[in-house]
Amino acid sequence: MTTETLLIELGTEELPPKALKSLGLAFRDGIVMGLAQRELEHGEVQWFASPRRLAVLIDRVQTKGADKDIELLGPPADRAKDADGNWTPAAAGFARKQGVEPEALAEIDTPKGVRLGLRKTEPGIETSSCLNDIINESIAALPIPKRMRWGASRVEFVRPVHWIVAMLGDNADHGEVLGLPTGNVTRGHRFHSSGDITLARPEDYVDTLKAAYVVANFDERQQMIRDQVEVEASALNATAVIDPDLLDEVTGLVEWPVALTGSFEERFLEVPAEALVSSMKEHQKYFHLVDADGALKPNFITLSNIESNDPVQVIAGNERVIRPRLADAAFFFETDKKNTLESRLEKLENIVFQNKLGTVADKSRRVQALAGALAEQIGAPRDQAERAALLSKTDLVTEMVLEFSDMQGIAGSYYAAHDGEAADVASALAQQYWPKFAGDRLPETATACALGLADRLDTLVGIFGIGQPPTGSKDPFALRRASLAVLRIIVEKNFDLDLRECLTLAAAGYPDSVIAEGTTEQVLDYMIERFRAWYEEESIPVEVFKAVSARNLSKPLDIQRRVHAVHAFSQLPEAAALAAANKRVSNILGKLDADHSFGAIDEDLLTEPPEQALAAELGRLEGTARELISDDKYSEALASLAVLREPVDAFFDGVMVNAEDEALRNNRLNLLKSLRDLFLDVADISQLVVAK
């Protein structure tokens, strides 16, 4: 088997830095998939992505696929010739289709009898002949939401393409890609290198580019950046805060990283640190530094794409750029402090929250009432929860938030402290939006939890109530995220809240006729369904969630405890039999008339030993199990019921439920209903699919 090293490189204008990593990985996957689809084997795969290139380098690629012996089946052999020994039309037609004479056909044994067929060897595909198709298919599959054209060309890509390298060994002529001929000519760093660079062989790619000031490997370049940033920080006895997303973006901005440390005036540290970080991170792509106590230092680290002969000038240039932004933040902060948050409430009357749901001021008043009610249930001071809710959106009309949108809530917290509001109120304003994303931190105080819950519940009820629930991938009000946040806060903070009651309170805050009838139940169902994905991430089978959700419960904390109890029960050796028995009982009871009347078990009518044993065991367990259930000790309750396996199995093996005697039949149905009800007090375990 002959193999060669394969190199493919797309040379472009600067690619979008935030998308660079995903583009590089997708391009790699596309090339690898193209080879696999053509059954071309290969060795190690390396991918490269820098601002001006996407590339893939693959070792030991087959230059030609393996030949394959194939059998093509035609008509049954007994219909191949007529009575005179001549080939039938079916046989002749099959041979003609295969491009051979009928005499070249052979009889082949198959599971369906002897068939006329053709055995032949199909040659493997030549890699060089399909490489152009593989490249173009990979490019077409890249996750590019909007492609562009350039010049007079009709070719489209995320950025203009200037060169294409496609080398299979020393063969670099593989037709055109994106309107350009493939070749073995690449280019180095935009400033540290000039002219074309000819590659003698694919294996030279990495070293050749490094000599031209390009670190093409994304991961290697990223590690260089991390190492350099940490060295620069250590020189100041500081720690660099390296945000993963920012690190990815900066890695996508440079081909030859050089970390440089700059500074700004200490007077700017009087501005909220979050605003300064936002200026440095979002606008300038700087890494900020903190001291041993986590306090922001008046320094930053920037990544240059050049190795300057005068780095002092590069640093000075960056300092000149950041200074006006920090000065703006300081100006906004000082200006905003001249007016209290309370004085800004009137301005909220002019901001529409949603056309049918009123203004932000209307929402604030609704959230104020709801937060107060929730506060009493979770142990937060009602007056502070209401105060925090009233002021929660006032920072939307501050200069700081208008300039730095990610300061929403944070700015309000600083201004509340400046206004002399209670510390609990100020912290609640900053924490009202926590968690902002999956895995994010939760609000730390009960007051903040009350505010965060009230705000999200008001939005959920309002948007559902006017008939605009999420559909497919569209969720403009982020209701999925809001639902998961509510569930996380309730469960992880151990709040014994009833969602149905909370949603009813939220709906009551709206004027009559605004919220459609049935909204509360619709939102409740939607929110509880979010648990499904939650438990999938915990590797809890969906059947376990179904077993609990069948109870139509509305307390998230209670649901959480039951799900984990049922999951633990499903691991017991008795679970499969009891789940099957409950399923059988459910089917039997489900066939009864709707008006069938159940009653107490009559011990005098228990005539068979198995039903007597089952009734006795139920009687022995019922009190203990229900006491455990009332104490929310669901795992212990289900574990105690596991001993029912043998008497239940014995009952179904030895007792005819549908006895001819009506009294006996009804008594046995009462017995089965008692069994089912005992399990249903925790969950409908008949929903479980348990391996025996």
VOMIRO-928961 format. One line per 4 residues: number of its first residue (from 1); for each residue x, y, z of C-alpha. Coordinates in pm, whole numbers. Layout:
<nodes>
NUM) X,Y,Z  ...
</nodes>
This chain:
<nodes>
1) 0,0,0  152,330,-114  98,632,108  184,1000,99
5) 148,1294,334  -145,1520,248  -142,1896,305  -435,2125,232
9) -426,2496,311  -670,2778,237  -493,3115,241  -725,3405,313
13) -771,3757,435  -797,3776,816  -1064,3530,929  -1321,3612,1204
17) -1125,3551,1527  -1421,3432,1734  -1507,3170,1471  -1152,3066,1384
21) -1128,2761,1610  -1464,2620,1501  -1374,2678,1134  -1041,2499,1175
25) -1199,2200,1347  -1483,2181,1093  -1240,2197,800  -1039,1911,953
29) -1351,1704,1009  -1468,1765,653  -1141,1644,499  -1127,1339,724
33) -1489,1254,644  -1422,1290,271  -1137,1038,292  -1348,799,501
37) -1639,813,258  -1401,703,-18  -1248,434,205  -904,593,197
41) -704,507,507  -463,747,672  -253,813,981  -228,1106,1222
45) -433,1418,1151  -319,1769,1244  -527,2083,1197  -410,2441,1176
49) -591,2772,1199  -441,3119,1210  -580,3458,1104  -480,3400,740
53) -517,3026,694  -703,2703,757  -501,2389,701  -496,2012,750
57) -189,1786,748  -248,1410,736  17,1138,752  18,816,549
61) -277,880,323  -339,598,77  -270,713,-275  -518,457,-400
65) -798,278,-223  -801,-98,-190  -952,-300,-473  -1282,-464,-384
69) -1419,-799,-500  -1788,-760,-562  -2077,-978,-673  -2358,-838,-883
73) -2669,-1055,-877  -2906,-1097,-1166  -3209,-1321,-1231  -3251,-1673,-1084
77) -3023,-1923,-1255  -3315,-2146,-1355  -3454,-1858,-1562  -3127,-1779,-1738
81) -3199,-1994,-2045  -3511,-2104,-2225  -3607,-2459,-2322  -3386,-2439,-2632
85) -3080,-2338,-2431  -3085,-1977,-2544  -3025,-1689,-2303  -3348,-1541,-2181
89) -3413,-1164,-2217  -3365,-1127,-1840  -3018,-1285,-1851  -2915,-1105,-2169
93) -3038,-773,-2031  -2848,-819,-1706  -2526,-902,-1897  -2572,-603,-2125
97) -2620,-375,-1825  -2289,-499,-1680  -2109,-456,-2012  -2025,-826,-2061
101) -2140,-1118,-2269  -2384,-1360,-2100  -2113,-1628,-2110  -1912,-1423,-1860
105) -2183,-1464,-1599  -2162,-1727,-1326  -2404,-1910,-1101  -2383,-1778,-744
109) -2535,-1943,-437  -2738,-1702,-225  -2974,-1747,72  -3259,-1707,-178
113) -3132,-1969,-417  -2890,-1985,-707  -2871,-1658,-901  -2703,-1561,-1222
117) -2439,-1303,-1141  -2109,-1138,-1218  -1798,-1151,-1005  -1550,-873,-1065
121) -1285,-665,-896  -1359,-297,-859  -1040,-91,-847  -993,142,-553
125) -1030,515,-609  -722,722,-688  -679,981,-413  -550,1246,-651
129) -860,1207,-867  -1103,1282,-583  -901,1527,-373  -1056,1831,-540
133) -1404,1702,-457  -1306,1633,-96  -1174,1988,-53  -1477,2151,-209
137) -1719,1939,-8  -1534,2034,312  -1547,2403,228  -1918,2386,146
141) -1989,2223,483  -1807,2486,692  -2028,2660,951  -2031,3000,780
145) -2360,3186,842  -2291,3451,578  -2050,3411,287  -1905,3698,87
149) -1791,3762,-269  -1493,3969,-374  -1381,4135,-696  -1560,4016,-1006
153) -1563,3654,-891  -1880,3460,-820  -1691,3250,-566  -1814,3281,-206
157) -1630,3227,122  -1615,3381,469  -1322,3601,356  -1140,3656,23
161) -911,3365,-64  -566,3435,-212  -394,3098,-238  -465,2725,-218
165) -215,2457,-122  -310,2096,-198  -17,1856,-187  -32,1479,-193
169) 335,1407,-161  497,1619,-431  184,1630,-646  24,1974,-607
173) -191,1996,-922  -546,1910,-822  -755,2152,-1025  -922,2469,-903
177) -1062,2540,-557  -1260,2859,-495  -1153,2984,-835  -780,2939,-769
181) -544,2665,-895  -402,2441,-627  -28,2442,-577  256,2419,-330
185) 299,2791,-263  205,2941,72  273,3272,244  417,3370,580
189) 347,3650,825  188,3957,673  463,4189,807  758,3967,903
193) 761,3778,574  730,3883,212  661,3700,-109  560,3345,-185
197) 704,3044,-4  739,2722,-201  694,2399,-10  909,2109,-128
201) 700,1857,60  401,1862,299  613,1759,597  797,2092,579
205) 480,2293,643  508,2364,1017  879,2445,1025  867,2650,707
209) 589,2869,844  763,2913,1178  1068,3039,989  828,3288,829
213) 691,3400,1171  369,3198,1163  273,2955,1440  4,2776,1243
217) -104,2531,1512  -393,2690,1702  -336,2499,2026  39,2561,2023
221) -15,2931,1962  -272,2948,2238  -35,2783,2485  236,3031,2385
225) -5,3315,2461  -102,3170,2798  261,3116,2895  367,3464,2787
229) 75,3630,2966  154,3444,3287  522,3543,3267  428,3909,3214
233) 189,3895,3511  441,3732,3741  683,4017,3674  430,4244,3849
237) 355,3992,4127  5,3972,3984  -229,3714,3834  -364,3747,3484
241) -733,3666,3452  -744,3451,3141  -1101,3415,3018  -1128,3108,2787
245) -1340,3289,2528  -1106,3586,2520  -808,3351,2493  -968,3181,2191
249) -1038,3516,2032  -688,3654,2086  -544,3329,1950  -746,3400,1638
253) -603,3749,1606  -230,3679,1594  4,3450,1401  317,3540,1595
257) 214,3628,1952  417,3872,2156  275,3965,2499  331,4321,2622
261) 232,4482,2951  80,4829,2969  -60,5042,3248  -316,5313,3321
265) -360,5576,3589  -451,5446,3934  -727,5707,3959  -933,5493,3724
269) -947,5222,3991  -1216,5430,4162  -1446,5325,3877  -1626,4990,3921
273) -1375,4723,3827  -1630,4548,3605  -1655,4856,3381  -1278,4878,3347
277) -1255,4507,3269  -1532,4542,3012  -1341,4822,2840  -1019,4625,2834
281) -1166,4288,2748  -1451,4357,2509  -1308,4651,2317  -931,4609,2329
285) -893,4233,2388  -662,4292,2684  -612,4054,2976  -656,4231,3309
289) -451,4169,3622  -545,4126,3987  -340,4124,4306  -328,3852,4571
293) -661,3977,4715  -833,3971,4377  -833,4350,4342  -785,4495,3996
297) -438,4633,3923  -374,4935,3695  -217,4717,3430  -313,4513,3128
301) -151,4262,2893  -200,4290,2520  -92,4050,2246  93,4203,1955
305) 112,4028,1618  460,4159,1550  801,4138,1711  868,4510,1731
309) 1213,4666,1743  1059,4927,1974  806,4754,2200  787,5063,2421
313) 615,5246,2138  371,4959,2088  285,4965,2458  246,5343,2455
317) 10,5316,2160  -209,5069,2345  -210,5290,2653  -322,5587,2443
321) -606,5380,2299  -738,5251,2632  -711,5578,2825  -1012,5752,2657
325) -1230,5447,2717  -1141,5436,3084  -1193,5811,3105  -1540,5766,2956
329) -1620,5500,3216  -1500,5730,3493  -1708,6018,3356  -2022,5803,3332
333) -1969,5676,3686  -1931,6023,3835  -2223,6160,3633  -2456,5875,3732
337) -2381,5919,4102  -2532,6268,4090  -2880,6111,4075  -3018,5835,4296
341) -3160,5516,4156  -3498,5604,4305  -3503,5931,4112  -3473,5731,3790
345) -3794,5535,3843  -3996,5787,3644  -3781,5731,3334  -3881,5363,3333
349) -4236,5472,3246  -4107,5557,2897  -3935,5225,2827  -4154,4952,2679
353) -4093,4604,2816  -4331,4443,2568  -4616,4610,2380  -4888,4400,2539
357) -4721,4377,2880  -4655,4742,2946  -4347,4937,3043  -4041,4845,3243
361) -4196,5049,3525  -4504,4823,3512  -4279,4518,3525  -4086,4658,3821
365) -4409,4706,4019  -4525,4352,3939  -4187,4206,4034  -4190,4413,4354
369) -4513,4252,4472  -4410,3904,4364  -4061,3929,4517  -4219,4032,4849
373) -4449,3732,4848  -4167,3493,4757  -3937,3647,5017  -4172,3545,5296
377) -4169,3186,5172  -3789,3153,5147  -3689,3344,5459  -3581,3674,5306
381) -3680,4013,5452  -3987,4121,5259  -3915,4493,5273  -3566,4452,5130
385) -3683,4215,4856  -3950,4465,4755  -3705,4754,4764  -3452,4566,4552
389) -3723,4472,4302  -3845,4831,4274  -3494,4956,4196  -3383,4653,3994
393) -3422,4807,3648  -3333,5169,3725  -2973,5128,3612  -3104,5070,3259
397) -3130,5446,3224  -2781,5523,3359  -2501,5641,3133  -2286,5350,3246
401) -2529,5080,3130  -2613,5267,2811  -2242,5251,2724  -2157,4914,2879
405) -2458,4685,2848  -2290,4408,3044  -2287,4639,3350  -2663,4595,3394
409) -2728,4504,3757  -2364,4553,3849  -2386,4930,3799  -2710,4934,3996
413) -2536,4764,4288  -2262,5029,4301  -2512,5314,4276  -2739,5161,4542
417) -2445,5144,4782  -2359,5505,4700  -2723,5606,4763  -2712,5448,5107
421) -2943,5158,5030  -2917,4851,5251  -2626,4621,5169  -2872,4336,5108
425) -3056,4548,4851  -2735,4654,4676  -2603,4298,4648  -2941,4175,4522
429) -2924,4420,4231  -2591,4272,4119  -2705,3912,4167  -3054,3934,4018
433) -2929,3802,3681  -2736,3507,3825  -2712,3244,3686  -2655,3399,3344
437) -2568,3072,3171  -2550,2698,3237  -2318,2626,3527  -2298,2991,3633
441) -2304,3087,4001  -2635,3127,4184  -2749,3433,4383  -2586,3426,4725
445) -2854,3591,4937  -3218,3502,4991  -3317,3855,4889  -3134,3819,4557
449) -3300,3479,4505  -3644,3627,4564  -3572,3904,4313  -3422,3671,4054
453) -3712,3427,4079  -3976,3700,4065  -3823,3870,3762  -3804,3548,3561
457) -4146,3417,3665  -4306,3748,3567  -4146,3727,3223  -4240,3363,3173
461) -4605,3416,3263  -4627,3737,3061  -4475,3608,2738  -4663,3278,2749
465) -4977,3465,2849  -4980,3671,2529  -4920,3363,2314  -4550,3399,2237
469) -4385,3087,2385  -4053,2965,2243  -4087,2783,1912  -3812,2562,1773
473) -3485,2753,1785  -3653,3090,1842  -3652,3211,2202  -3618,3591,2190
477) -3693,3636,2561  -3457,3353,2665  -3739,3166,2840  -3555,2834,2834
481) -3264,2988,3018  -3501,3163,3258  -3680,2835,3333  -3359,2650,3407
485) -3240,2936,3626  -3560,2922,3832  -3529,2545,3871  -3163,2568,3971
489) -3226,2837,4230  -3516,2647,4387  -3344,2308,4388  -2988,2405,4472
493) -3096,2655,4740  -3339,2399,4889  -3643,2625,4862  -3967,2437,4922
497) -4159,2644,4668  -4461,2530,4470  -4419,2647,4112  -4790,2638,4044
501) -4853,2873,4334  -4565,3100,4230  -4690,3121,3872  -5043,3191,3992
505) -4909,3480,4199  -4716,3608,3898  -5024,3593,3676  -5228,3780,3938
509) -4992,4075,3901  -5113,4145,3546  -5431,4338,3465  -5742,4138,3386
513) -5764,3993,3033  -5391,4031,2962  -5293,3675,3051  -5475,3402,2859
517) -5669,3139,3048  -5466,2827,3120  -5132,3010,3105  -5022,2900,3451
521) -5053,2531,3366  -4890,2585,3026  -4589,2754,3182  -4571,2495,3460
525) -4562,2209,3207  -4297,2391,3004  -4077,2452,3306  -4106,2101,3449
529) -4017,1963,3106  -3683,2150,3131  -3592,1891,3395  -3568,1632,3118
533) -3245,1781,2976  -3122,1845,3331  -3141,1476,3417  -3000,1366,3082
537) -2684,1559,3174  -2676,1365,3502  -2707,1037,3304  -3043,962,3466
541) -3264,769,3220  -3562,959,3086  -3792,683,3215  -3701,780,3569
545) -3810,1137,3504  -4130,1011,3340  -4206,799,3644  -4196,1108,3865
549) -4352,1357,3622  -4650,1121,3588  -4746,1242,3936  -4806,1597,3798
553) -4602,1747,4077  -4520,2117,4092  -4251,2147,4359  -3908,2136,4189
557) -3722,2041,4506  -3965,1757,4569  -3931,1640,4208  -3553,1643,4242
561) -3563,1426,4553  -3810,1181,4399  -3612,1148,4074  -3293,1061,4259
565) -3485,818,4482  -3642,642,4183  -3307,631,4006  -3151,465,4310
569) -3447,224,4330  -3404,134,3961  -3056,-1,4041  -3193,-254,4293
573) -3223,-620,4181  -3594,-618,4275  -3670,-311,4058  -3734,-485,3728
577) -3990,-729,3869  -4171,-461,4069  -4178,-223,3773  -4326,-499,3557
581) -4577,-586,3828  -4683,-223,3858  -4722,-208,3482  -4942,-518,3496
585) -5148,-372,3780  -5184,-45,3592  -5314,-230,3285  -5563,-431,3491
589) -5699,-126,3673  -5701,77,3354  -5949,-160,3194  -6208,-101,3465
593) -6506,125,3409  -6449,487,3507  -6719,461,3771  -6575,147,3932
597) -6579,188,4307  -6281,75,4513  -6297,4,4882  -6100,-131,5174
601) -5949,-480,5166  -6177,-736,5331  -5950,-986,5505  -6233,-1241,5520
605) -6235,-1253,5139  -5864,-1327,5112  -5896,-1698,5035  -5566,-1780,4867
609) -5235,-1796,5060  -5050,-1568,4810  -5308,-1291,4844  -5311,-1331,5219
613) -4931,-1299,5223  -4936,-992,4999  -5206,-821,5206  -5014,-895,5525
617) -4691,-753,5383  -4871,-442,5257  -5026,-391,5597  -4687,-427,5763
621) -4514,-183,5527  -4780,77,5463  -4747,277,5782  -4366,285,5776
625) -4347,368,5405  -4600,651,5423  -4425,797,5725  -4097,798,5531
629) -4271,956,5232  -4425,1228,5447  -4071,1308,5570  -3951,1329,5205
633) -3736,1020,5259  -3827,874,4923  -3517,658,4878  -3573,487,5211
637) -3943,440,5132  -3879,273,4797  -3602,62,4942  -3844,-63,5210
641) -4096,-159,4940  -3841,-370,4753  -3931,-665,4979  -4268,-680,4802
645) -4112,-847,4502  -4159,-1206,4620  -4517,-1173,4752  -4618,-981,4437
649) -4465,-1245,4208  -4633,-1518,4412  -4967,-1336,4389  -4964,-1320,4010
653) -4842,-1678,3986  -5105,-1824,4218  -5412,-1597,4219  -5674,-1537,3950
657) -5760,-1169,3975  -6069,-1187,3756  -6246,-1447,3967  -6602,-1537,3876
661) -6719,-1440,4224  -6770,-1063,4208  -6688,-1008,4575  -6359,-1198,4545
665) -6274,-1016,4222  -6340,-672,4368  -6145,-752,4683  -5844,-857,4476
669) -5873,-536,4273  -5879,-341,4599  -5562,-525,4701  -5389,-436,4375
673) -5498,-75,4402  -5351,-55,4752  -5024,-191,4613  -5024,58,4326
677) -5118,354,4546  -4832,281,4783  -4577,311,4501  -4762,603,4342
681) -4712,801,4660  -4351,833,4532  -4368,776,4156  -4529,570,3884
685) -4260,303,3865  -4454,121,3593  -4288,379,3363  -3944,232,3436
689) -3763,22,3181  -3528,-180,3397  -3290,-446,3270  -3354,-775,3445
</nodes>
